[in-house]
Amino acid sequence: MPTLNLFTNVPVDAVTASDILKDATKTLSKIIGKPESYVMVVVNGGVPIAFAGTEEPAAYAEIVLIGGLGPAVNGKLSSAIADILQTRIAVDGSRFYIKFYDVQRSFFGFNGSTF
C-alpha cells in the first residue's frame, strides 16, 4: 500500500511518466523494504504550481505508508525522489516539497475493505 502521489508543473509526456513510474516504484520499494507489487505511484504533470513566487519547474509529493516512516527513512525517500525529479524532469531539489503520512491500517482501503 505504499503510495507516492507526485505533482509537478512540468508537462510530462508518456515516456517520461513511464520512466518516473518505474524509477519511483523501484526506489520506494528498496528504501521501505516492501515488494514492488505493493507500491503505487501516481504522476500528475502540467499542474499549475507556483513556488517562491515563480512558475519555474517545481514539484510536490506525498508518500502514504502504514508504519515504517521516520527521520532516517524520510530523509532517504526525500533525497531519492528529488534525484529522480532532477534527472527526469529537471526539477531542482530546492523547488520540491514532500509530505509524509504514516497512517493506521484502518485508514487505508483496499479491495473493498481496509488493511
Contact map, one row per residue, 1 for C-alpha under 8 A:
1110000000000000000000000000000000000111000000000000000000000001110000000000000000000000000000000000000000000000000
1111000000000000000000000001000000000111000000000000000000000011110000000000000000000000000000000000000000000000000
1111100000000000000000000000000000000011110000000000000000000111100000000000000000000000000000000000000000000000000
0111110000000000000000000000000000000001110000000000000000001111000000000000000000000000000000000000000000000000000
0011111000000000000000000000000000000000111100000000000000001110000000000000000000000000000000000000000000000000000
0001111100000000000000000000000000000000111100000000000000111100000000000000000000000000000000000000000000000000000
0000111110000000000000000000000000000000001110100000000000111000000000000000000000000000000000000000000000000000000
0000011111100000000000000000000000000000000111111000000011110000000000000000000000000000000000000000000000000000000
0000001111100000000000000000000000000000000011111000001011100000000000000000000000000000000000000000000000000000000
0000000111110000000000000000000000000000000011100000000011000000000000000000000000000000100000000000000000000000000
0000000111111000000000000000000000000000000011100000000000000000000000000000000000000000000000000000000000000000000
0000000001111101100000000000000000000000000111000000000000000000000000000000000000000000100000000000000000000000000
0000000000111111100000000000000000000000000000000000000000000000000000000000000000000000000000000000000000000000000
0000000000011111110000000000000000000000000000000000000000000000000000000000000000000000000000000000000000000000000
0000000000001111111000000000000000000000000000000000000000000000000000000000000000000000000000000000000000000000000
0000000000011111111100000000000000000000000000000000000000000000000000000000000000000001100000000000000000000000000
0000000000011111111110000000000000000000001000000000000000000000000000000000000000000000000000000000000000000000000
0000000000000111111111000000000000000000000000000000000000000000000000000000000000000000000000000000000000000000000
0000000000000011111111100000000000000000000000000000000000000000000000000000000000000001000000000000000000000000000
0000000000000001111111110000000000000000001000000000000000000000000000000000000000011001000000000000000000000000000
0000000000000000111111111000000000000000111000000000000000000000000000000000000000000000000000000000000000000000000
0000000000000000011111111100000000000000000000000000000000000000000000000000000000000000000000000000000000000000000
0000000000000000001111111110000000000000000000000000000000000000000000000000000000010000000000000000000000000000000
0000000000000000000111111111000000000000100000000000000000000000000000000000000010010000000000000000000000000000000
0000000000000000000011111111100000010011100000000000000000000000000000000000000000000000000000000000000000000000000
0000000000000000000001111111110000010000000000000000000000000000000000000000000000000000000000000000000000000000000
0000000000000000000000111111111000000000000000000000000000000000000000000000100110000000000000000000000000000000000
0100000000000000000000011111111100000010000000000000000000000000000000000000100000000000000000000000000000000000000
0000000000000000000000001111111111110010000000000000000000000000000000000000000000000000000000000000000000000000000
0000000000000000000000000111111111100000000000000000000000000000000000000000000000000000000000000000000000000000000
0000000000000000000000000011111110000000000000000000000000000000000000001001100000000000000000000000000000000000000
0000000000000000000000000001111111000000000000000000000000000000000100001000000000000000000000000000000000000000000
0000000000000000000000000000111111100000000000000000000000000000000000000000000000000000000000000000000000000000000
0000000000000000000000000000110111110110000000000000000000000000000000000000000000000000000000000000000000000000000
0000000000000000000000000000110011111110000000000000000000000000000000000000000000000000000000000000000000000000000
0000000000000000000000001100100001111110000000000000000000000000000000000000000000000000000000000000000000000000000
0000000000000000000000000000000000111110000000000000000000000000000000000000000000000000000000000000000000000000000
1100000000000000000000000000000001111111000000000000000000000000000000000000000000000000000000000000000000000000000
1110000000000000000000001001100001111111100000000000000000000000000000000000000000000000000000000000000000000000000
1111000000000000000000001000000000000111110000000000000000000000000000000000000000000000000000000000000000000000000
0011110000000000000010011000000000000011111000000000000000000000000000000000000000000000000000000000000000000000000
0011110000000000000010000000000000000001111100000000000000000000000000000000000000000000000000000000000000000000000
0000111000000000100110000000000000000000111110000000000000000000000000000000000000000000000000000000000000000000000
0000111100010000000000000000000000000000011111100000000000000000000000000000000000000000000000000000000000000000000
0000001111110000000000000000000000000000001111100000000000000000000000000000000000000000000000000000000000000000000
0000000111110000000000000000000000000000000111110000000000000000000000000000000000000000000000000000000000000000000
0000001111100000000000000000000000000000000111111000000000000000000000000000000000000000000000000000000000000000000
0000000110000000000000000000000000000000000001111100001000000000000000000000000000000000000000000000000000000000000
0000000110000000000000000000000000000000000000111110001001100000000000000000000000000000000000000000000000000000000
0000000000000000000000000000000000000000000000011111111101000000000000000000000000000000000000000000000000000000000
0000000000000000000000000000000000000000000000001111111101000000000000000000000000000000000000100000000000000000000
0000000000000000000000000000000000000000000000000111110000000000000000000000000000000000000000000000000000000000000
0000000000000000000000000000000000000000000000000111111000000000000000000000000000000000000000000000000000000000000
0000000000000000000000000000000000000000000000000111111100000000000000000000000000000000000000000000000000000000000
0000000010000000000000000000000000000000000000011110111111000000000000000000000000000000000000000000000000000000000
0000000000000000000000000000000000000000000000000110011111000000000000000000000000000000000000000000000000000000000
0000000111000000000000000000000000000000000000000000001111100000000000000000000000000000011100100000000000000000000
0000000111000000000000000000000000000000000000001110001111110000000000000000000000000000001100110000000000000000000
0000011110000000000000000000000000000000000000001000000011111000000000000000000000000000001000111000000000000000000
0000011100000000000000000000000000000000000000000000000001111100000000000000000000000000000000011100000000000000000
0001111000000000000000000000000000000000000000000000000000111110000000000000000000000000000000011110000000000000000
0011110000000000000000000000000000000000000000000000000000011111000000000000000000000000000000000111100000000000000
0111100000000000000000000000000000000000000000000000000000001111100000000000000000000000000000000111100000000000000
1111000000000000000000000000000000000000000000000000000000000111110000000000000000000000000000000001111000000000000
1110000000000000000000000000000000000000000000000000000000000011111110000000000000000000000000000000111000000000000
1100000000000000000000000000000000000000000000000000000000000001111100000000000000000000000000000000011110000000000
0000000000000000000000000000000000000000000000000000000000000000111110000000000000000000000000000000011100000000000
0000000000000000000000000000000100000000000000000000000000000000111111001000000000000000000000000000010000000000000
0000000000000000000000000000000000000000000000000000000000000000101111101100000000000000000000000001010000000000000
0000000000000000000000000000000000000000000000000000000000000000000111111100000000000000000000000000000000000000000
0000000000000000000000000000000000000000000000000000000000000000000011111110000000000000000000000000000000000000000
0000000000000000000000000000000000000000000000000000000000000000000001111111000000000000000000000000000000000000000
0000000000000000000000000000001100000000000000000000000000000000000111111111100000000000000000000000000000000000000
0000000000000000000000000000000000000000000000000000000000000000000011111111110000000000000000000001000000000000000
0000000000000000000000000000000000000000000000000000000000000000000000111111111000000000000000000000000000000000000
0000000000000000000000000000001000000000000000000000000000000000000000011111111100000000000000000000000000000000000
0000000000000000000000000011001000000000000000000000000000000000000000001111111110000000000000000000000000000000000
0000000000000000000000000000000000000000000000000000000000000000000000000111111111000000000000000100000000000000000
0000000000000000000000000000000000000000000000000000000000000000000000000011111111100000000000000000000000000000000
0000000000000000000000000010000000000000000000000000000000000000000000000001111111110000000000000000000000000000000
0000000000000000000000010010000000000000000000000000000000000000000000000000111111111000000000000000000000000000000
0000000000000000000000000000000000000000000000000000000000000000000000000000011111111100001110010000000000000000000
0000000000000000000000000000000000000000000000000000000000000000000000000000001111111110000010000000000000000000000
0000000000000000000100110000000000000000000000000000000000000000000000000000000111111111000000000000000000000000000
0000000000000000000100000000000000000000000000000000000000000000000000000000000011111111111110000000000000000000000
0000000000000000000000000000000000000000000000000000000000000000000000000000000001111111111110000000000000000000000
0000000000000000000000000000000000000000000000000000000000000000000000000000000000111111111000000000000000000000000
0000000000000001001100000000000000000000000000000000000000000000000000000000000000011111110000000000000000000000000
0000000001010001000000000000000000000000000000000000000000000000000000000000000000001111111000000000000000000000000
0000000000000000000000000000000000000000000000000000000010000000000000000000000000001111111100000000000000000000000
0000000000000000000000000000000000000000000000000000000011100000000000000000000001001110111110110000000000000000000
0000000000000000000000000000000000000000000000000000000011000000000000000000000001001100011111110000000000000000000
0000000000000000000000000000000000000000000000000000000000000000000000000000000001101100001111110000000000000000000
0000000000000000000000000000000000000000000000000000000000000000000000000000000000000000000111110000000000000000000
0000000000000000000000000000000000000000000000000010000011100000000000000000000000000000001111111000000000000000000
0000000000000000000000000000000000000000000000000000000001111000000000000000000001000000001111111100000000000000000
0000000000000000000000000000000000000000000000000000000000111000000000000000000000000000000000111110000000000000000
0000000000000000000000000000000000000000000000000000000000011110000000000000010000000000000000011111000000000000000
0000000000000000000000000000000000000000000000000000000000001110000000000000000000000000000000001111100000000000000
0000000000000000000000000000000000000000000000000000000000000111000010000100000000000000000000000111110000000000000
0000000000000000000000000000000000000000000000000000000000000111100000000000000000000000000000000011111000000000000
0000000000000000000000000000000000000000000000000000000000000001111110000000000000000000000000000001111100000000000
0000000000000000000000000000000000000000000000000000000000000001111000000000000000000000000000000000111110110000000
0000000000000000000000000000000000000000000000000000000000000000011000000000000000000000000000000000011111110000000
0000000000000000000000000000000000000000000000000000000000000000010000000000000000000000000000000000001111110000011
0000000000000000000000000000000000000000000000000000000000000000000000000000000000000000000000000000000111111000011
0000000000000000000000000000000000000000000000000000000000000000000000000000000000000000000000000000001111111000011
0000000000000000000000000000000000000000000000000000000000000000000000000000000000000000000000000000001111111100011
0000000000000000000000000000000000000000000000000000000000000000000000000000000000000000000000000000000001111111111
0000000000000000000000000000000000000000000000000000000000000000000000000000000000000000000000000000000000011111111
0000000000000000000000000000000000000000000000000000000000000000000000000000000000000000000000000000000000001111110
0000000000000000000000000000000000000000000000000000000000000000000000000000000000000000000000000000000000001111110
0000000000000000000000000000000000000000000000000000000000000000000000000000000000000000000000000000000000001111111
0000000000000000000000000000000000000000000000000000000000000000000000000000000000000000000000000000000011111111111
0000000000000000000000000000000000000000000000000000000000000000000000000000000000000000000000000000000011111100111
